[in-house]
Structures are given as structure tokens and as C-alpha cells.
């Protein structure tokens, strides 16, 4: 245990908690729109880095570098897919969704936008969305809690106490406090600072390690590299395994079109001018983060003393920092850099907790349970939902820990697929297809959700440490889920009644919108 690392962690915790308290005092009694969407008044820098940080959870500093470190360059297809997906979402989805959400009765959540987009009077669409939210966000938030616990066990080791479980308790409590108090603004501003910390850590650590290797020569396991380590193909061959790996990696980019806690940032930007700024900042940040995470993994092979095995591969970033800055007062700086992993985990967890609670409060409670609820009542219900969701996510993380079911990357992969397949096609069709109707939207959400889970169970469980029920295809479940959802949404829309006149008029009104002249 290093006291300087502990000091760095404590300072970091005090900071993010302070942000939550600040926005709680500043925004007190302003209502649900301010709590769940920041009053739709977020600037370009904060929106861009918040979207990026809420996207890049601990897997970008643990799962991705660990996979590349252990298996080689064939794992970078995920980075390529995510970069392409980020740019496409910022360019094609963000401008239209932001304007459409405002036109569609000033929607503040993704389910509310979809309901208002089709002027739906029934609760089926919102309930379908809520089911996906509950399942997806429980898994996603659990991955962040699990990552925090794994890191804490490394920082504060013990032979008698389960420090991973202790860490999960501590981090869950901290995330809960500042999310519960400060709402969307607290989440976005903590995500902004956490995004800066993640970028700084990934820019500094691999570059310093590379310089040290250049001066002193390799000290690590570069000579023990697996065969074809630098090949973009599995085993250096163009076979089905390589094709499936490429499809899977690029398929990760599809998730950006339907990730609620990311696209809600598009809806919160205060003006078109700030949106254009966000497009550049957000795309650049994601490119740098993913590129440097890849560089880190490769450099660590030559820098780290010894080789991390499969069970410890996700600690590659933390171990590199420790070896580099683990002596004396330098460990304080090392602790701050290692805190970037916590920043990645917490910035995703807080966004997911807020998105799921806002969906329950606005889309279930206010729509189905108590239609006459006041803003204050909805706000209080939302805060209760934050607590409930946090506790459920913590429980799932503890279950994964005690049963040793999977790793951080596995949990993130499952949640990413659920959201991308269920909501991605619906968002795309809602924004760009005039004939898309309510029945098509409901069918697309249900089919994408179901196919994603079924494909995971039947063909892909080996990725999560189990035996697949039928066979292992190697193809990430988001790909068939997204395709089936898209096709089902289009077919059902064409086979059922066309949208009402008012729905079509709203679509046409948005289509005429000139983003470069709008400042709403």
C-alpha cells in the first residue's frame, strides 16, 4: 500500500463530491428538466467531453489495453469501429436529434423523444424502453463498480479482507452522493474534468514509458510476444476468425447511434454554435483516447517487468504507472494518474444511473403511474430511482465478483450490445425515414433487444467465459441485433398504417431545419 496513492484518491473523491454539493445548492428546486437535462444549457466543451467520458468507461484504461497487451494488434478493430461510430454520430445524429427533441414537445429523455416523435398515446413504447434501460444499465453500471473494486484491491492489498468488495462499497457510495445531489449538471461537469484527466493520463504515461524504453532498452516481455502479435489478423491469417474479429470490432461503432446516456448529451447542448464545437472536440478526444490506449498496450509489452497474465491483464495501465512513478513523492502523481481509471468508471456509472432514473421518473411514473405528478414529485421519484438503480447495480457487481463470472470488458460488451441493437436502428429511422411509425419503433426495440440477448446465449457465451449453447461464431451480438432491428422496424412500418398527418408534418418541419441558422 502506498500512502501517496491513497492521498491522491481521497483528494479526487472530495473533488467530485464537492461538485455534486455545489450543483445541489445552485440548482435547488429548479425542477426535473434542470435535474435530468441541465436546463438544456450545456456548452460545447462540457457536452463533448461529458459525452466522451460517459462513453469511455474503465474498459478504455483496463479492458481495451489489456486485450491488446495480451493478444496483439488484431484487437484494435474495436478502436477503429468506435472512432468511425463516434464521428458518424456527432455529424449525422447529434444536430438532427437535438432539434427534433426540442420540436417534439421539448423532450428530455430518449423514451420521451420517441413517444413524442410518434405522438404516442399508449404506454407500450415507453414501457419497452424502460425494460431495456433496466437490464442494460444494471449491467453497464455494474461494470463500472466492478472496475473500481478491482483497482482498489490493487492499491490497498490485504490478505485478510476482500478489498475488492470494500472498494465497490466505497465507490458506489461516492457516485451515488454526487449524482443524487447535483443531477445532470454535476454529472456533466464531473465528466468534463474526468475526461480531461483520462486524456492527460493516456497522453503522458505511454509517451514517458516509450522514452524510458528508448533510453534504457526494453525491460519487459517484448521478447516473449505471441506469434503474429503485430498482425491485424487473428493468427496472421485471413480466415473466418479474422473476418469475425473485424466484423465484431467495426460493429462496436453501431452502439453510438443508440446509447441513451451519450445521445442525451446531444439533446442538452444549448445552441447550434456550441454543437459544432462539440462535434470537433468530441471526435478529436475519442480519437486521441483510443489511439493512446492502443499505444499504451504495445509500449507496456517492452516496459513492464514480467508479463501480466489473463487475470491481471486489465491492470496494464495501473501497473505501468506504478512502475514508472511508484517511488516516494512521485507516487502522488502516480496516484492522480491511476485515478483516471476511477474517472473513467465513475463518469460512465453516473451517466447511466441518471439516464435510467430519468427514464423511470419521466417515462414510467409520470406517464403510467401518476399522470398528474408535479415537477417536484417527479424529481423526488427520480432521486429515489437513482438510489434503487445504484443498489441493484452494486448487487450485480458483487455477484459477478463472488462467482467470478466475467471481466470488465465482458460486462461492458453485453450492455453496449443491448443498447446499440435496441435503440440504434430506432433513432436512425426516426430521424431519417418519414414512413417510420409507432408500431415499427416498438417492434424494432423489442426485436433488437431479444436478438442481442439470444445471439449472446446461443452463439457468443464463450466470450464471457461460458460455453455457448449452440456454437461460438465469434461475431459480436450487436451486429445481428442491429441488422434484425433495422429490418423489422422497416417491414412492420410498411405493413401497418402510415403515420398520422401530425406526425408527418412534424417530420417535415424538422427536415426543413437549417442547423447553421438556428440558435435554439
N, C-alpha and C positions, 0 to 999 in steps of 0.2 A: 504494500500500500504506500502511495506517495502523497504526502500531505499537501504538496503544491497542486496536484491534480484535484484533490478534494476541495481546496480553496477555490480553484477555478470553477468547479461545478457549482459550489454554493453561490458564488457571485452571479453565475449565469441564471440560476434558479431565482434569485432575488430580483434580477432584472426583469425576467418575463412575468413574474408575479406582479411586480410593480406596474408593468404596462397594463395588466388586467385591472388593477385597482384604479389606475388613472382614468381609463375609459369608462369604468363603472361610475365614478364620481362625475365625470364630464357629461356622460350620456344618460344620466339617471332620469327615468320617467319619460323618455322620448318615444317609446313605443316599439312595436315589432319590426317595422321597416328599418329603423336605425340599428336595432339589435341584430337582425338577420342579414341586412344588406348594407349597413353603414350609411343609410340615408341616400344610397346611390350617389355617393360624393367622393369616390376614391380617385386619387391621382394616378398618373401613368406609371411612375416608378414603383409605387406601393402595389398597384394592381398587378404589374408584370412580375415582380419578384415574389409577391404573395402567391400568384398562380403557379409560378415555377417551384417555389419551396413546398407548397401544399402537394404538388405533383411528385417531386423527387424526395420520397421518404428515405428512411435509413438504408433502403436497399442500394441507393446510389453510392453510399460510402461503405456498405457492407456486402450486400448480395452481388451486385454487378462486379466490383473489383475482385471479390472472392472467386466468382465464376471464371473470370478472365485469368486471374492469377493461377488457378488450378488447372483449367482446361485449355487455355490458349485463345488465340485471336478469333477462332470461329464463334466466340461468344459476342463479338462486337456488333453482330447484326441487330441485336436489341437496341444498341445505341443508335445505329443508323435509322432503324424504324421509328424510334422515339423523336429523333431530330426532324425527320420528314413529317411526322404527325403533328409535332408542335407548330412548325411553320404553317402547315396547311390549316390548322385550327385557328391560329391567330389571323390568317389572311382571309379565309373563306367563312368561318363560323362566327368569330367574335363580332365583326361590325354588324352583321345582319341580326344576330341573336340579341345584341344589346338594344337595337332599335325596335325589333319585333316585341321584346319583353315590355318595353315602355308602351308601345301601341296596344299590346294585349292586356289592357287594364292594369298596367304598371305592375307586372308580375315580379315576385321577389324570390321564387324558388323554381326549380326545373319542373316539378309536377304542376305547379300553379300555372307556369307558362304554357305547358302542353294543354291543360284544361281550357285556359283562356284562348289559346290558339284555335281550338275547335269549338269554342263557346259551349263546352260540355255542361250539361245539366245533371248528369248522373255521376256517382262517385267511383265507378269502376276503374277509370283511368288513374285516379289519384290513389286508390287502394292498391292497384297493381304496382304503381311506382313505390308506394310505401313498403311493400313486401320486398322488392328488390333492394331498397335502401337499407332495410333492417339487416338482411342477410349480407349484402356487400360491405356495408360499413362496419358491421361487427367483425368480419374477417380482416378488413383493412386496418381498422383501429387496433385490433389485437396484434397485428404485425408490428406496429409502432411500439406498443407496450412491451412486447416480447424483445424487440431490438434493444430498448432501453435497459431492460433487465440483464440481457446478455453482456452489454457493455459495462454495466455497473459491477457485475461479478468479476470482470477483468480488473477494474480499477480498485475495488475493495474485496480482495480474495479472502476466503475463510474456509477452514477445513471442518468447522463445526456448524456453520449456519449457511442456509441456502440463500446466498447473496443475490442470486438472480431473481428470486421471488421477492426479496426485500426491495431490490431496485424497481421492480414492476409496481410495487405498492407506492413507493416514493414518487415516481414519475407520473403515475396515474393521478395522484392527489394534486400535483402541481399543474398538470394540464387541465384538470377539472376546475381548479380555482380560477385561473385567468380566463378560461373560456366562459365559465359560468358568470363571472363578473362583467367582463368587458365586451362580450359578444363579437360581432363581425369585425369591428374596428380593432379591437385588441388582437384578434386572430391575425388580421391582415398586417398590422404593424409589427407584431412579434415575428410573423412570417417574413416580413421585409428584412428585419435585422438578421434573422436566422438564415435567410437566403444569401445575404452578404457574407455571413460567417462561413457558410458552406463553400461559397465561391473562393473566398480568401484561403481557406484551408486546402482546397483542391488545386489552387494555383501555386501555393507555397511549398507544400510537402513534397510532391513528386519532383519539382524543379531542384530543391535542395538535395534530395536523395540522388538525383541524377548527377549533380555536381560532385557530390562526395564519391560516387562510384567512378566518375571520370578522373578524380584526383588520386584516390586510394586504390582503385581497382575493385572488381566485384568481391563482395564478402559473403554473398548469399548462395542460393541454389541455382544460379544460371546454368551451371554445367549439368544439372540434373533435369533439364527441361524434357517434358514428354515429346515424343516424336511428332513432327508436324505442328509444333507449338505455334509457329507464326503463320500457319496456313489459315485462310478464311474458310476452308472446307474441313469437315469432320474427317479425321484420319488422312487428310490431304487428298481425298478422292471425291470425284463428282458422282455420288451415289444417292440413294433415297435419303439416307441420314443427313447428308449435306443439304439436299433440296428442302427437306422438312425443317432443318435448322434455319435456313434462310427465310422460308415462309413464316416460321414462328417469330423470328426476330423482327422482320418487317411488319408482321401482324400486330406487334405491340403498339405501333403508331396509330392503329384504329381506335384505341382506347380514348384518345384525346377528344374525339367527337362526342363522347357520351359520358365523360367523367363529371358528375354533378358539382363536386367541390372545386373543380377547375373552371368549368364554364360559367359558374355563378359569378366568378370574378369578372368575366366579360360584361355581365349584366350590371355590375356595380360601378363601372367606370363613369365618371361624371360628364365627359364630353368627347366628341369625335377627335379633337386635337389630342387629348390625353390617350385615347385609344391608339392612335397612330404611333405615339411614343411607346406605348406598351408593347405593340407588335414588334418593334425593333429590339427593345430591351429584353422582352421575354424570350424571343427566339435566340438572341445572342447569348443570354445567360444559360439557356438549356444546352446550346451547342458547346459552350466552354465547360460546363459541368460534366457532360457526358464524355467529352474528349479527354479531359484531365483525369477522370475516373479510370479511363482506359490506360492512359499513360502511367498512372499510379500503379496499376496492377502489373504492368510489364516491368517497370523500374524496380518494384518490390522484389521481383524474382532475383535480381542481381544484388539488391541492397540488404534484404533481411538475412540475418544469420539463421541458417536452418530453413526447413520447408514447413509451411503450415499444412496440416492435413485437412481432409474434408470437413471434419467437425469444427475446425478453427479458421477455416479459410475466410470467413466473414469478418474476422478481426484484422485483416491485412492492413487497413488504413491505420487503425489504432496502434498496432504493433510497430508499424513504420515510424509513427510519431514518437512512440516511446523509445525506440532505439536511437532516434535522432535527437530527441530533447528530453531524455529521461534522467538527466543528471542535475542535481542541485536546483537552483532557482529557475533554470531553463525549463524545468518541469511545469512551472506555472504557465508558460507559453504553450507547452505541450498539452496541458490540461484544457486550455482555451481551444486549441485546435481539435482535440478529441471531442470537446463539447459540440463541435459541428455535427457529429453523429446524432447527438441528442437533439440538436436543432432540426436535423432532417426528419427525425422520428416525430418530434413534437409538433412541427409545423404541418405535418400531414394529419396527425391524430386530431389536433384541434379543429382543423377544417372539416374533417369527416364527422366529428361529434356535432358541430354546429349545423352542418348540412342535414344530417339525419334528424336532429331535434327540430329544425325549422320545417322539415317535411311533415313531421308528425303534428306539430302545433298548427301550421297553416293549412296543411292539405288533408289532415285526418280530423283533428279535433274541431277546427273551425268550420270545416265543410260537412262532416258527418255527425259528430257528437254534439256540438253546441254551435249552431249556425249564428246565434246572436251574441257570441262571445265578444267582449270588448277587447281593445288592443292590449290593455293591461293584463287581462286574463290570459290571452294568447301568449303574451310574453312570459308570464309565470309558468304556464304549461310547457313552454319551450325550455325554460330553465330546468324544470323537473325532468323533461325528456333528456336533457344533457346529462343529468346525474344518472338516470336509468341506463342510457346507452353506454356511458363510461363504465359503469359497474359490469354490464354484460360483456363488454369488450375485454375488460380486465379478467373476468372469469374465463373467457375463451383462451386468452393468452396463458393463464395459469394451467388450463387443461392441456394445451399444446406443450407447455414446459414439462409438466409432470409425466405425460405419456410419451414425450419426445417424438411428436408426430411429424413435424416438418421443420423447415428453417424460415428465416425472414423472407427470402426470395420466393419461397413456395406460397406463403400466405399472401404476399403482395400480388403474385401472379394470379391466384384464384380470384381475388377481389377485383383486380383490373379487368379480367375477362368478363366477370358478371356484369359490371357497369358498361363496358365497351360494347358488348353484344346486345344488351337490353336497351340502352339509350342511344348509342351512336347512330344507328340507322334511322331512328325516330327523329332525332334532332336534324339530321341531314335532310330527310324527306319533308319535315315540317317547314324548313327554311326555303327549300328549293323546288318543291313539287306542289303545284296548285291543286291537283286532283286528290291529294292525300287527305284521308278523312279520319274521323274518330275511331271507327272500327279497325281501320288499318293500323292506327297507332297502338291501340290496346293489343292487337294480335302480334304486332312486331315486338313489343316489350315482353310479352309472355313467351313467345317462341324463342327470342334471343336468350332470355334468362334460362329457359328449360334446356335448350340445345347446349348452351355453355356448360351447364352442370352435368348433363347426360354424357357429353363428349369427354369431360374430365373423368367421370366414373368409368365409362366403358373403354376409353382408349388412351387415357393420359395419366392414370394414377401413379405410374412409376416415377414421374417427375416429382411427385410429392412424397415419395418414399414407400409407396404401397405397390401391390400387384394389380395391374389393370384387369378389369372384369373380362374383357374380350381380348384385346391385344394393344400393344403400345405403338401408336402411329408416329409419335414424335412431333405432331402438329399441334400447336397451341390452340386451345379450345375457343379463343376469341375469334379465330378466323372462320371456322364453320358457323359459329354462333352469329357473327356479324352478317355473313352472307345469307343465312337462312332467315334472319330477322328482316333484312332488306327485301328479300324476295316475297316473304309472307306479307309484309306491310303493303307492298305494291299490289300483289294479287288480290288481297282482301279488299283494298280500296277500290279496285276496278270492278270487283264482283258485287259490291254493295253500293248503296245510294250515294250519289255525289254530295259533296259538302254543301251546306246551306248557303244561300246567297250572301248572308252577312259574313260568313267565314271566308268566302272567295273575295269579297270586297276588301276585307282586312288584309288578305294576302296581297292583293293588287296594290293596295295603298302602301304597303311595306316595300313592294317591288319597285315602286316609283322613287323610293327614298334615295337621295344623293348624299352619301356619307360625308363627302368633302364640304358640304354646305350646312350640315346640321350641327348644332351645338347643344342639343338637349341631353 
